Amino acid sequence: MTERISIGQLYPSTVSPSSTRRTPTQQVQTIGNPTFQKLFQEQFVKFSHHAEVRLKERGIQLKPEQIEKMNNAIDKAASKGAKDALLILAGNGYIVNVPNRTVVTALDGQAMNDHVFTQIDSAMIIS
């Protein structure tokens, strides 16, 4: 039971160990071509479950053009290096996780009165 296993026993002579490894050109091809799903997710604003509940509770309805404005604002915030931003749009406030493009919570004008916003690193007023 003390037989030594050599590399020739692990890999048959027809398949060399180096042929099972990925070459650098194969890695570059997969890195350079992002999947459609990844591109799709990076292009649109997402809403967390908490944000969806707050939108319903507070009766906030977003029109497609408002979502597009929010999307553009997230792009600008990301270009400045923002991580968590407060976006004020049409009298409502939205806390957004910029790298994930996700609205974390939503506040209407009433809820924003006398409210202290913490753990944000930027704010934008969208007209």
N, CA and C atoms as an extended XYZ file, in Angstrom:
381
Properties=species:S:1:pos:R:3:atomname:S:1:resname:S:1:resid:I:1 pbc="F F F"
N         0.801       -1.196        0.000 N   MET     1
C         0.000        0.000        0.000 CA  MET     1
C         0.848        1.266        0.000 C   MET     1
N         2.126        1.125       -0.104 N   THR     2
C         2.977        2.302       -0.106 CA  THR     2
C         3.483        2.622       -1.504 C   THR     2
N         2.706        2.273       -2.523 N   GLU     3
C         3.127        2.574       -3.883 CA  GLU     3
C         3.031        4.064       -4.128 C   GLU     3
N         3.964        4.571       -4.845 N   ARG     4
C         3.964        5.988       -5.186 CA  ARG     4
C         3.158        6.176       -6.461 C   ARG     4
N         2.427        7.234       -6.514 N   ILE     5
C         1.666        7.562       -7.721 CA  ILE     5
C         2.447        8.625       -8.465 C   ILE     5
N         2.732        8.341       -9.692 N   SER     6
C         3.469        9.318      -10.483 CA  SER     6
C         2.511       10.044      -11.413 C   SER     6
N         2.970       11.133      -11.997 N   ILE     7
C         2.135       11.935      -12.879 CA  ILE     7
C         1.660       11.123      -14.068 C   ILE     7
N         2.457       10.247      -14.565 N   GLY     8
C         2.051        9.417      -15.694 CA  GLY     8
C         0.858        8.543      -15.374 C   GLY     8
N         0.685        8.176      -14.112 N   GLN     9
C        -0.453        7.365      -13.718 CA  GLN     9
C        -1.717        8.212      -13.574 C   GLN     9
N        -1.583        9.464      -13.200 N   LEU    10
C        -2.746       10.325      -13.028 CA  LEU    10
C        -3.310       10.791      -14.368 C   LEU    10
N        -2.436       11.087      -15.297 N   TYR    11
C        -2.861       11.582      -16.596 CA  TYR    11
C        -2.403       10.608      -17.670 C   TYR    11
N        -3.310       10.116      -18.503 N   PRO    12
C        -2.868        9.247      -19.590 CA  PRO    12
C        -1.971       10.023      -20.539 C   PRO    12
N        -1.171        9.319      -21.288 N   SER    13
C        -0.193        9.964      -22.156 CA  SER    13
C        -0.846       10.750      -23.291 C   SER    13
N        -2.089       10.482      -23.627 N   THR    14
C        -2.752       11.212      -24.709 CA  THR    14
C        -3.200       12.603      -24.269 C   THR    14
N        -3.413       12.800      -22.962 N   VAL    15
C        -3.848       14.105      -22.455 CA  VAL    15
C        -2.803       14.606      -21.483 C   VAL    15
N        -2.178       15.715      -21.825 N   SER    16
C        -1.175       16.264      -20.924 CA  SER    16
C        -1.835       17.200      -19.925 C   SER    16
N        -1.274       17.362      -18.730 N   PRO    17
C        -1.865       18.258      -17.734 CA  PRO    17
C        -1.973       19.689      -18.229 C   PRO    17
N        -1.048       20.123      -19.054 N   SER    18
C        -1.094       21.510      -19.518 CA  SER    18
C        -2.253       21.750      -20.480 C   SER    18
N        -2.745       20.715      -21.155 N   SER    19
C        -3.848       20.917      -22.091 CA  SER    19
C        -5.176       21.109      -21.378 C   SER    19
N        -5.249       20.764      -20.100 N   THR    20
C        -6.493       20.958      -19.354 CA  THR    20
C        -6.605       22.358      -18.772 C   THR    20
N        -5.532       23.132      -18.820 N   ARG    21
C        -5.548       24.502      -18.297 CA  ARG    21
C        -6.056       25.459      -19.357 C   ARG    21
N        -6.618       26.567      -18.876 N   ARG    22
C        -7.074       27.612      -19.789 CA  ARG    22
C        -5.892       28.462      -20.206 C   ARG    22
N        -5.880       28.850      -21.437 N   THR    23
C        -4.818       29.729      -21.913 CA  THR    23
C        -5.206       31.171      -21.640 C   THR    23
N        -4.232       32.075      -21.565 N   PRO    24
C        -4.552       33.482      -21.315 CA  PRO    24
C        -5.482       34.075      -22.374 C   PRO    24
N        -5.396       33.644      -23.616 N   THR    25
C        -6.275       34.200      -24.644 CA  THR    25
C        -7.722       33.793      -24.399 C   THR    25
N        -7.960       32.610      -23.852 N   GLN    26
C        -9.323       32.201      -23.546 CA  GLN    26
C        -9.883       33.062      -22.424 C   GLN    26
N        -9.069       33.408      -21.450 N   GLN    27
C        -9.533       34.238      -20.355 CA  GLN    27
C        -9.858       35.644      -20.835 C   GLN    27
N        -9.067       36.186      -21.724 N   VAL    28
C        -9.304       37.530      -22.238 CA  VAL    28
C       -10.619       37.574      -23.007 C   VAL    28
N       -10.922       36.534      -23.747 N   GLN    29
C       -12.158       36.517      -24.522 CA  GLN    29
C       -13.372       36.561      -23.616 C   GLN    29
N       -13.370       35.825      -22.501 N   THR    30
C       -14.532       35.834      -21.628 CA  THR    30
C       -14.628       37.137      -20.847 C   THR    30
N       -13.473       37.737      -20.503 N   ILE    31
C       -13.504       39.011      -19.784 CA  ILE    31
C       -13.953       40.130      -20.716 C   ILE    31
N       -13.532       40.117      -21.949 N   GLY    32
C       -13.858       41.173      -22.891 CA  GLY    32
C       -15.281       41.137      -23.405 C   GLY    32
N       -15.969       40.016      -23.274 N   ASN    33
C       -17.335       39.882      -23.773 CA  ASN    33
C       -18.302       39.648      -22.623 C   ASN    33
N       -18.811       40.711      -21.991 N   PRO    34
C       -19.748       40.513      -20.896 CA  PRO    34
C       -21.053       39.897      -21.414 C   PRO    34
N       -21.702       39.161      -20.559 N   THR    35
C       -22.934       38.502      -20.955 CA  THR    35
C       -24.054       39.527      -21.093 C   THR    35
N       -25.071       39.147      -21.840 N   PHE    36
C       -26.222       40.026      -22.033 CA  PHE    36
C       -26.887       40.326      -20.699 C   PHE    36
N       -27.020       39.301      -19.857 N   GLN    37
C       -27.667       39.494      -18.553 CA  GLN    37
C       -26.931       40.543      -17.728 C   GLN    37
N       -25.593       40.498      -17.733 N   LYS    38
C       -24.801       41.468      -16.976 CA  LYS    38
C       -24.989       42.871      -17.540 C   LYS    38
N       -24.962       42.995      -18.852 N   LEU    39
C       -25.178       44.303      -19.470 CA  LEU    39
C       -26.571       44.833      -19.162 C   LEU    39
N       -27.560       43.962      -19.205 N   PHE    40
C       -28.937       44.356      -18.933 CA  PHE    40
C       -29.083       44.865      -17.505 C   PHE    40
N       -28.473       44.154      -16.556 N   GLN    41
C       -28.566       44.554      -15.161 CA  GLN    41
C       -27.848       45.860      -14.894 C   GLN    41
N       -26.767       46.133      -15.623 N   GLU    42
C       -26.008       47.352      -15.395 CA  GLU    42
C       -26.692       48.582      -15.985 C   GLU    42
N       -27.650       48.409      -16.863 N   GLN    43
C       -28.257       49.531      -17.548 CA  GLN    43
C       -29.486       50.094      -16.843 C   GLN    43
N       -30.112       49.345      -15.961 N   PHE    44
C       -31.381       49.783      -15.399 CA  PHE    44
C       -31.335       49.896      -13.887 C   PHE    44
N       -32.223       50.741      -13.386 N   VAL    45
C       -32.377       50.921      -11.952 CA  VAL    45
C       -33.179       49.749      -11.413 C   VAL    45
N       -32.722       49.202      -10.280 N   LYS    46
C       -33.451       48.133       -9.609 CA  LYS    46
C       -34.024       48.690       -8.314 C   LYS    46
N       -35.062       48.054       -7.801 N   PHE    47
C       -35.681       48.469       -6.549 CA  PHE    47
C       -35.635       47.292       -5.574 C   PHE    47
N       -35.133       47.556       -4.374 N   SER    48
C       -35.116       46.519       -3.346 CA  SER    48
C       -36.545       46.257       -2.887 C   SER    48
N       -36.738       45.151       -2.202 N   HIS    49
C       -38.071       44.830       -1.680 CA  HIS    49
C       -38.539       45.930       -0.734 C   HIS    49
N       -37.635       46.395        0.114 N   HIS    50
C       -37.966       47.469        1.060 CA  HIS    50
C       -38.432       48.723        0.312 C   HIS    50
N       -37.734       49.073       -0.755 N   ALA    51
C       -38.108       50.259       -1.532 CA  ALA    51
C       -39.477       50.071       -2.183 C   ALA    51
N       -39.744       48.876       -2.704 N   GLU    52
C       -41.056       48.617       -3.314 CA  GLU    52
C       -42.176       48.761       -2.297 C   GLU    52
N       -41.948       48.273       -1.083 N   VAL    53
C       -42.953       48.405       -0.022 CA  VAL    53
C       -43.172       49.877        0.306 C   VAL    53
N       -42.084       50.643        0.427 N   ARG    54
C       -42.205       52.076        0.748 CA  ARG    54
C       -42.917       52.844       -0.374 C   ARG    54
N       -42.639       52.499       -1.618 N   LEU    55
C       -43.326       53.154       -2.735 CA  LEU    55
C       -44.833       52.920       -2.655 C   LEU    55
N       -45.228       51.697       -2.352 N   LYS    56
C       -46.651       51.373       -2.241 CA  LYS    56
C       -47.280       52.058       -1.035 C   LYS    56
N       -46.610       51.989        0.120 N   GLU    57
C       -47.131       52.609        1.340 CA  GLU    57
C       -47.348       54.105        1.169 C   GLU    57
N       -46.431       54.760        0.510 N   ARG    58
C       -46.476       56.214        0.394 CA  ARG    58
C       -47.142       56.687       -0.881 C   ARG    58
N       -47.611       55.762       -1.690 N   GLY    59
C       -48.335       56.127       -2.907 CA  GLY    59
C       -47.475       56.811       -3.954 C   GLY    59
N       -46.216       56.474       -4.003 N   ILE    60
C       -45.301       57.082       -4.978 CA  ILE    60
C       -45.335       56.259       -6.255 C   ILE    60
N       -45.632       56.931       -7.351 N   GLN    61
C       -45.635       56.265       -8.653 CA  GLN    61
C       -44.602       56.945       -9.542 C   GLN    61
N       -43.750       56.131      -10.125 N   LEU    62
C       -42.710       56.663      -10.998 CA  LEU    62
C       -43.100       56.447      -12.453 C   LEU    62
N       -42.959       57.505      -13.236 N   LYS    63
C       -43.204       57.416      -14.678 CA  LYS    63
C       -41.915       56.969      -15.364 C   LYS    63
N       -42.021       56.394      -16.557 N   PRO    64
C       -40.818       55.946      -17.266 CA  PRO    64
C       -39.766       57.044      -17.451 C   PRO    64
N       -40.200       58.270      -17.715 N   GLU    65
C       -39.224       59.347      -17.897 CA  GLU    65
C       -38.531       59.703      -16.580 C   GLU    65
N       -39.215       59.530      -15.444 N   GLN    66
C       -38.576       59.761      -14.149 CA  GLN    66
C       -37.532       58.683      -13.856 C   GLN    66
N       -37.838       57.450      -14.215 N   ILE    67
C       -36.877       56.365      -14.029 CA  ILE    67
C       -35.653       56.604      -14.916 C   ILE    67
N       -35.884       57.118      -16.110 N   GLU    68
C       -34.765       57.428      -17.008 CA  GLU    68
C       -33.899       58.541      -16.411 C   GLU    68
N       -34.527       59.568      -15.826 N   LYS    69
C       -33.764       60.635      -15.163 CA  LYS    69
C       -32.965       60.081      -13.989 C   LYS    69
N       -33.591       59.169      -13.241 N   MET    70
C       -32.911       58.546      -12.112 CA  MET    70
C       -31.716       57.723      -12.611 C   MET    70
N       -31.907       57.014      -13.697 N   ASN    71
C       -30.845       56.209      -14.296 CA  ASN    71
C       -29.667       57.098      -14.700 C   ASN    71
N       -29.944       58.239      -15.328 N   ASN    72
C       -28.886       59.181      -15.722 CA  ASN    72
C       -28.177       59.761      -14.504 C   ASN    72
N       -28.947       60.043      -13.450 N   ALA    73
C       -28.354       60.579      -12.221 CA  ALA    73
C       -27.431       59.550      -11.573 C   ALA    73
N       -27.809       58.282      -11.609 N   ILE    74
C       -26.960       57.229      -11.048 CA  ILE    74
C       -25.666       57.135      -11.851 C   ILE    74
N       -25.769       57.278      -13.170 N   ASP    75
C       -24.561       57.273      -14.005 CA  ASP    75
C       -23.613       58.399      -13.592 C   ASP    75
N       -24.164       59.602      -13.385 N   LYS    76
C       -23.342       60.743      -12.981 CA  LYS    76
C       -22.724       60.519      -11.606 C   LYS    76
N       -23.523       59.998      -10.681 N   ALA    77
C       -23.010       59.743       -9.331 CA  ALA    77
C       -21.904       58.694       -9.373 C   ALA    77
N       -22.071       57.677      -10.194 N   ALA    78
C       -21.050       56.631      -10.319 CA  ALA    78
C       -19.764       57.200      -10.904 C   ALA    78
N       -19.893       58.122      -11.857 N   SER    79
C       -18.691       58.711      -12.459 CA  SER    79
C       -17.905       59.552      -11.453 C   SER    79
N       -18.572       60.032      -10.415 N   LYS    80
C       -17.902       60.813       -9.366 CA  LYS    80
C       -17.434       59.933       -8.210 C   LYS    80
N       -17.709       58.622       -8.286 N   GLY    81
C       -17.254       57.714       -7.245 CA  GLY    81
C       -18.199       57.549       -6.073 C   GLY    81
N       -19.442       57.940       -6.235 N   ALA    82
C       -20.414       57.824       -5.148 CA  ALA    82
C       -20.744       56.364       -4.862 C   ALA    82
N       -21.023       56.081       -3.608 N   LYS    83
C       -21.420       54.728       -3.197 CA  LYS    83
C       -22.899       54.687       -2.814 C   LYS    83
N       -23.311       55.575       -1.938 N   ASP    84
C       -24.704       55.658       -1.503 CA  ASP    84
C       -25.142       57.108       -1.657 C   ASP    84
N       -26.197       57.316       -2.436 N   ALA    85
C       -26.602       58.676       -2.767 CA  ALA    85
C       -28.068       58.913       -2.433 C   ALA    85
N       -28.371       60.161       -2.113 N   LEU    86
C       -29.747       60.612       -1.965 CA  LEU    86
C       -30.116       61.326       -3.254 C   LEU    86
N       -31.141       60.830       -3.936 N   LEU    87
C       -31.645       61.481       -5.145 CA  LEU    87
C       -32.991       62.096       -4.811 C   LEU    87
N       -33.136       63.386       -5.091 N   ILE    88
C       -34.415       64.060       -4.879 CA  ILE    88
C       -35.004       64.332       -6.248 C   ILE    88
N       -36.166       63.744       -6.490 N   LEU    89
C       -36.826       63.818       -7.795 CA  LEU    89
C       -38.308       64.056       -7.584 C   LEU    89
N       -38.820       65.148       -8.128 N   ALA    90
C       -40.247       65.485       -8.061 CA  ALA    90
C       -40.768       65.503       -6.624 C   ALA    90
N       -39.967       66.044       -5.705 N   GLY    91
C       -40.399       66.173       -4.321 CA  GLY    91
C       -40.268       64.909       -3.494 C   GLY    91
N       -39.792       63.846       -4.075 N   ASN    92
C       -39.591       62.584       -3.362 CA  ASN    92
C       -38.101       62.302       -3.243 C   ASN    92
N       -37.719       61.575       -2.199 N   GLY    93
C       -36.322       61.225       -1.991 CA  GLY    93
C       -36.111       59.736       -2.159 C   GLY    93
N       -34.976       59.387       -2.722 N   TYR    94
C       -34.626       57.985       -2.948 CA  TYR    94
C       -33.180       57.777       -2.506 C   TYR    94
N       -32.973       56.810       -1.632 N   ILE    95
C       -31.615       56.433       -1.259 CA  ILE    95
C       -31.214       55.308       -2.208 C   ILE    95
N       -30.085       55.504       -2.902 N   VAL    96
C       -29.658       54.575       -3.946 CA  VAL    96
C       -28.261       54.052       -3.642 C   VAL    96
N       -28.105       52.738       -3.725 N   ASN    97
C       -26.776       52.130       -3.697 CA  ASN    97
C       -26.261       52.209       -5.123 C   ASN    97
N       -25.322       53.081       -5.368 N   VAL    98
C       -24.883       53.402       -6.726 CA  VAL    98
C       -24.194       52.231       -7.419 C   VAL    98
N       -23.220       51.536       -6.788 N   PRO    99
C       -22.569       50.437       -7.509 CA  PRO    99
C       -23.538       49.344       -7.957 C   PRO    99
N       -24.564       49.070       -7.149 N   ASN   100
C       -25.552       48.047       -7.503 CA  ASN   100
C       -26.722       48.602       -8.295 C   ASN   100
N       -26.782       49.928       -8.438 N   ARG   101
C       -27.876       50.591       -9.156 CA  ARG   101
C       -29.229       50.208       -8.554 C   ARG   101
N       -29.278       50.167       -7.224 N   THR   102
C       -30.474       49.713       -6.527 CA  THR   102
C       -31.010       50.806       -5.622 C   THR   102
N       -32.314       51.099       -5.775 N   VAL   103
C       -32.984       52.018       -4.863 CA  VAL   103
C       -33.253       51.236       -3.584 C   VAL   103
N       -32.723       51.730       -2.465 N   VAL   104
C       -32.832       51.031       -1.198 CA  VAL   104
C       -34.105       51.412       -0.463 C   VAL   104
N       -34.459       52.695       -0.503 N   THR   105
C       -35.699       53.144        0.122 CA  THR   105
C       -36.198       54.400       -0.573 C   THR   105
N       -37.452       54.711       -0.345 N   ALA   106
C       -38.081       55.879       -0.969 CA  ALA   106
C       -38.859       56.654        0.085 C   ALA   106
N       -38.803       57.984       -0.019 N   LEU   107
C       -39.519       58.850        0.905 CA  LEU   107
C       -40.328       59.864        0.112 C   LEU   107
N       -41.529       60.146        0.569 N   ASP   108
C       -42.303       61.216       -0.050 CA  ASP   108
C       -41.954       62.529        0.641 C   ASP   108
N       -42.512       63.622        0.146 N   GLY   109
C       -42.206       64.941        0.707 CA  GLY   109
C       -42.522       65.023        2.182 C   GLY   109
N       -43.616       64.418        2.616 N   GLN   110
C       -44.019       64.428        4.026 CA  GLN   110
C       -42.978       63.719        4.901 C   GLN   110
N       -42.494       62.572        4.438 N   ALA   111
C       -41.522       61.793        5.228 CA  ALA   111
C       -40.147       62.461        5.253 C   ALA   111
N       -39.866       63.316        4.262 N   MET   112
C       -38.554       63.975        4.218 CA  MET   112
C       -38.455       65.175        5.142 C   MET   112
N       -39.589       65.712        5.597 N   ASN   113
C       -39.554       66.859        6.508 CA  ASN   113
C       -38.871       66.464        7.812 C   ASN   113
N       -37.923       67.284        8.255 N   ASP   114
C       -37.187       67.071        9.499 CA  ASP   114
C       -36.514       65.708        9.570 C   ASP   114
N       -36.159       65.143        8.435 N   HIS   115
C       -35.507       63.837        8.395 CA  HIS   115
C       -34.002       64.033        8.251 C   HIS   115
N       -33.239       63.295        9.029 N   VAL   116
C       -31.786       63.336        8.939 CA  VAL   116
C       -31.346       62.148        8.097 C   VAL   116
N       -30.616       62.415        7.032 N   PHE   117
C       -30.122       61.360        6.157 CA  PHE   117
C       -28.701       61.005        6.576 C   PHE   117
N       -28.491       59.754        6.906 N   THR   118
C       -27.171       59.297        7.323 CA  THR   118
C       -26.674       58.224        6.363 C   THR   118
N       -25.407       57.963        6.440 N   GLN   119
C       -24.740       56.927        5.662 CA  GLN   119
C       -24.911       57.117        4.153 C   GLN   119
N       -24.892       58.381        3.723 N   ILE   120
C       -24.834       58.679        2.293 CA  ILE   120
C       -23.570       59.478        2.051 C   ILE   120
N       -23.038       59.395        0.857 N   ASP   121
C       -21.845       60.175        0.562 CA  ASP   121
C       -22.076       61.210       -0.511 C   ASP   121
N       -23.308       61.279       -1.038 N   SER   122
C       -23.604       62.292       -2.038 CA  SER   122
C       -25.105       62.512       -2.125 C   SER   122
N       -25.474       63.637       -2.712 N   ALA   123
C       -26.886       63.968       -2.896 CA  ALA   123
C       -27.036       64.674       -4.242 C   ALA   123
N       -28.166       64.437       -4.886 N   MET   124
C       -28.454       65.059       -6.184 CA  MET   124
C       -29.907       65.496       -6.239 C   MET   124
N       -30.126       66.685       -6.724 N   ILE   125
C       -31.489       67.165       -6.972 CA  ILE   125
C       -31.706       67.073       -8.475 C   ILE   125
N       -32.698       66.280       -8.852 N   ILE   126
C       -32.958       66.035      -10.276 CA  ILE   126
C       -34.178       66.848      -10.681 C   ILE   126
N       -34.007       67.705      -11.687 N   SER   127
C       -35.154       68.524      -12.133 CA  SER   127
C       -35.892       67.868      -13.272 C   SER   127
